[in-house]
Amino acid sequence: MYTNYCYPIVFVLYSIHIFDSSTIIAKSITILFGGQFMIPKPQHQKVMLDPVFPFECEEIHADVHNNLIFCHWHPYIEIIYIEQGTVKMRLDNQTYQLSEGDICIVNPNQVHYGVSESGLNCSVKYIVLSYDILGLNSNSISHKKYLESLIDSRLLLPSIIPHFDKRKHDTPIWHSECHSIIRMLLQLGSKDYEGKELAIQGALLMLLSILYQYDLLIETPSTHSSAVSDRELAILHYIESHFTESIKVPFLASKFMVSEDYFYKLFKQSTGVTPVRYIQQLRISYAKQLLRTTSLSVSSIGYQVGFDSSSYFAKNL
């Protein structure tokens, strides 16, 4: 997805919608272009965190007009907590059906998206953070013994931690403790107070300790490679760079040297939506950014983001 990253980790606690473009785009820098002030396009693959203490806590509710979790990828880890509703989550080539109380963990550079299975009755709470918040010296025993393997992706966090029934007495200790710590992280990050950073550091260390203690980390095979091909990533990169232009499937299929039928199949498999729908979602996200950050009229914004019809744009906005 990206290159030259500092290997942060994103813990995302959800309920059913993950990154709305407004939560993952850094503040826009206005650029003078052709006599008009233009706003940089949304960059859905980038999660921007405060470098001083790379941690973010948010709550998002399902949007009927978009995938609950828009197709994206990044060098972080997301821990997704389903607070309400059900969602079909796709991690590379694996699909998971998640319900209230389930936790889904996305490891670095996995292309992923989530689709609401229950309409608007879905909500997500999430935390995004980086290993950098731990502040461990690279020469320390904890860094060398535990963090290095995670940073280098030689060890992966488990993809799913299912919900559990508190009334049952046979729930494994690690299961209940993981849930408790993730909920704790959510609470710790939801407000400001003196000592907040220390509390978050401690909770993250506790979570990693449990995952190590109960042998829940997954060793990456030496032959491991992403389930998403370079061609699929190239297609997504190209569309994100050109979505304001007139892009047609025949052109894309020809550019990437596949048939139109295969292109449709490949794209839907990778993103969960058709190419037309994906482009439309990018345009709508960009339009919302322009509405928030400029005084341009709705019709001007619609034209700028790639919609030929202002009425069609207004209807979808």
C-alpha positions, 0 to 999 in steps of 0.5 A: 500500500505504502512505502517507507512507513514507521510501522505503526499499529492501528487498533480499531474498535467498530460496530460497522463502518470504518474509515469515512474519508473525513476521519483519515484525511489530514487537513487539506492544503489549498492549492492554486490551480488554473485560477481556482483553489483546488483541494487535494483528493481524499487519500483513502489508504492513508491513516494520519496520526499525531506523530507526538502520540499516534493514537486516535479514538472515534465512533462511526455509524453505518452510512447507507450510501457506502460500504460500512468499511470502505475498501482500503489498506495501510501499514497499520493494524486495525482492531475492529469491534462490532458494537451493534449489528452484523457485517461481512468483513473481507480481509484479502481473500478471506470473508468473515461474518461478524456480529455484535461483540466480535473483534476483527483484527486487520494486519498491515497491508491487508486490503479490506472492506466491510459491508453492513448486513443489517442496514443502518442499525450498525455502529463502530467504535475504533482506536487507531494507534502506532507501536510508537506510543510504547516508546520502547528503545530499540535496544531494550529486551522488550523491543528485541524479544517481542516488538521486532517480530510484530513490526517486521510482520514475522508474527501476525495478530489473530484475525478474529476474536469472537464474542463470548457469553459472560454467563458461561464459565468455560470461557478461556481466560485469554478470550475474556481478557482480550475483550476487556482490554480492548474495551478499556482502550476504547474508554481510555481514548474517549476523553482527555485527562492527565495520565491518559498516555500512560494508561493507553501504553499500559493497556496495549502492553497488557494486550500484547502480553496476553497474545504472547502468553497464550500463543495466539500470534500467527507465524508468517510462512517464509513464502508468505505473500499478499493475497491481493496481486500487484495488478489489483493494487495497481488498478486501485492506485490508478483509479484513486489518482484519476477518479475525477476524470472520465474513467470507463471499464473498457479503458481500464480493462484494456490498460491492465490487459484483461477482458471486461468480464474478467475486470468486473469479476476481479474488481468486485472480488477485491473491493466488494463493489463494482468499478462504477460504484467504487469510483462513485464512492471516491467522488462522493467522499471528495465532494464532502471534503470540498463542501466542508473546506471550500465555499464552492457551490454544489454544482461546481463541486459536482463538476469538479469531482467528476459528475457530469450531471448536477442533479445526479450528483445532488441525488447521490450526495 
